[in-house]
């Protein structure tokens, strides 16, 4: 598996093991076809055809024994949705973001799925930026600084994005059985938290001829909160509505937030490098 | 409290206690716990919101704003009533007769 390397010599923070787990939780507080949330905050996830996870107390992840035959799927879910649940259970703030760094300063690309976060992060990583994490971006506050904790460096890319990045999609592994996205694993950019210099909210407007960058201020920088937070709805169901709101407003008070609207054409990727660089130098 | 009360100048108002507010770049963002909605305020609404921490009549609120901004009281009263109406719909303010200071 391509999990981030462990740091430090203390006891592990998360225990991961295989065991039989039930199809459903008894008397869940909330349930959907994919997730049961127990009254104790434990979460059972049914992801993919064969894969179930039981996530307890932000410290324990149990993978159903039947999923062991589908390790690529298990890995994808572990570094994605399962990590997100763990962070919520541990009362951490997680952005729905891919994050890169340069000169020991990070920039996080946030936005709903399909806005090109992973693609832009991969493009920048191929041009001297260090990849810190994809899709799940853990934030910590250290005194008056906001920092990104490095996470998974597995980028999940659509085939056209992989081609735009000079990777033949058929040469890359799939992250999920039957899913067209491909996985590009890059070196870990850092093992230590990196100060966050900017948050860039990605949008797509196909009417544009060239990408557009603008600084956001006030409520516009954090609303709608669902566009910035990882699995905000799940977090609310885990009782985290208030701390997520407080964490996000605190972050936006300390870190400049920008809006970057792409044309939707992969040909605009090179132009985005200059815009991101301008944010990092002037932001 | 009568949640459908029309605003009169002597109507007491204050912010609803079931909310969480934060500030970003000097402007208020409120999470209303009643409806679970996030609302962002511009500069004027932010100023009004800060004043709504204490129970006061609509008239007192408007008089204070007119003094702060050296503005036309008639215009301020209409703007404030419009704002309070929106906040009432979002259940972000408490409005009514009687003692709201408890």
Interface residues (C-beta under 8 A of the other chain):
Chain A: X217 X218 X219 X220 X221 X222 X223 X224 X225 X236 X241 X242 X245 X246 X249 X250 X252 X253
Chain B: X20 X22 X23 X24 X25 X26 X27 X28 X29 X31 X33 X36 X38 X39 X40 X41 X42
